[in-house]
Amino acid sequence: MRRERVVVLALDGVYPFELGIPSRILGAADGRYEVLTCSVDGRPVRTNADFGVTVEHGPEALATAGTVVIAPVAPSHLADEVSADVLAALAHIRPGTRIVSICTGAFVLAAAGLLDGRRATTHWQVADRFRRMFPRVDLDPDVLFVDDHPFLTSAGAASGVDICLHLVRKDHGSRLANSVARRCVVPPFRDGGQAQYIEQPVPEQGAASTAGTRAWALERLDEPLTLADLSGHARMSQRTFARRFHDEVGLSPGRWLIQQRVVRARHLLESSDLTVDQIAGRVGFATGASLRQHLNAAIGVSPQAYRRTFQTAR
């Protein structure tokens, strides 16, 4: 069994919750990962809470990593340039190492010039600041995470869970990732392209929710569902349903349906030997060509390439 070493870099001002995400999620993956935490000098690290963190390793641990995770720090600790000690620590990372940032950790990578010309994300609240500081980075603040191998960047807090589950899925397949999610009692999969920030995530008091209709639709993805079908099930006018749906989900009903069909197709590509046309029919795309188009738009690969990745992992 391949066991990958993951080294998490903790900087002063680190958020304790996000610092612990890699160890908690990857540590639940049946021994597939060894997670270590280091600081730039091997000394304790001040967090943004009322306590510090004692780490067991110095920056030399980064040279042993297959994956490096940059934990996020409070915005007050962000600087236009990377300090000399942080640059020295990053210099230990071997070429080709997979590097992941959670939330504001992307600022560290960008300030070191590692994200120039690449697509990336960070927390939506600091997106404008990020753009001003790093105009050479193609920032997308509307998604949960971006996989631009070998650099992966994620948004705030819980998206650190999403990107760690994504690593497990990518390395070892959806079965293990789903098992990890169950053990940690978190959603097994939120697509990286899902909206990061929803303006009104909870319906107004007394308002009917679209949650029941979403559950109903997920059981009928193979059917040609229309806005009229969805609003009729919810017993709302189409206009009211579309507005309330967007308020709750952050997407239009049509875009959400496509996203869910792509998610279901990815699961079938990972776990079955069905042909592309058969999978397209089961998830509600009219043809295999339509599935190829939507999968490529979502993650930039063909169904065959995606399947090969997970067959290798399995």
Steps between C-alpha positions, in 0.01 A plus 500: 500500500640836394527736797550866413657749735308825532669790676292795623678834537372704794577873503446758772136606510378161378136403540494196732196339337643503149842393628347177625297415189770305308584285800134429575387423143809338353568323828169316459602351164598152620866583549553628145649827625749601767429859605769711668486863608796736484584865553758719329747450786371200696379725781144544634260699287263773614145443380231762446329363814607535862744209489811389315588172328810295565620316190740208479680588178697778336503602133725211400190277520372672185777332300351159584143577392304365207239765576544830682206687653522871579264568789321838503576797722281786617484789248685726742808280451499524120779696335580615147825304506602168647740532791850361468434215744188390312686511168778295655247247621331476159841444341508158668209380285617267224410579137180327393358479851125547518424822688163579655381822662199547721328840506758780539784252454470595132650841588822326606525307175415806290746724684770242430416518128380140484152582369593741222304414186296239685137478600442514875248588767489631855237622747252732331541767769864560407461450125527869409813536709648191337434638150667831583804329645539224241364608159693221326286234666172397334284521811155339510340596835168331420605137544585271791834384365716496189720210389769638270751221552738502678343798682160468666337796671181510707268754655421552866461261793285203393634505144822371657302184573380492139847528354640231731219266397580591141859386558377165633264458204772590254758272660289203604151526351155598618438194717775590744413871487138423583612277787717782638208742473273265692756457776542875533126567459543747214342518152680245280526726198456865418615583150785750478295716269216534749422856600721612789277770638120488512338833574196353677571136596197467732144568381314787657293403802173352387614454140477161332834335428610340174687224687224244450491567128877470476482158667217405264703609198808304608293182476399592143817630341449265205178686412487823294409723792390853421447810712127435466546148641701626795278794585192283461634249751579785741155652439645839417493720196804458277621850580466453878661157487798619294561794734468292817712220353783742424474653847542157661751336266688783334430361153212505253292179484637421155862542599444298817348213299802495268733502798319209666498302176874551463552391862294183439685433175836533675391248761395252230824553307693425817300202622350326195592362160202658322571664166498877469169488311344277767616734775367801309157337485499416870582854610274690262731616223348439158818359346852394585619811316299717738657324799847552352430870450371558854771291668772683309345836596488395866841341550686533171533131409318244286299213653765253384783695660304542821422127515865407441602715796269319740560156355866556582410614851281195553 
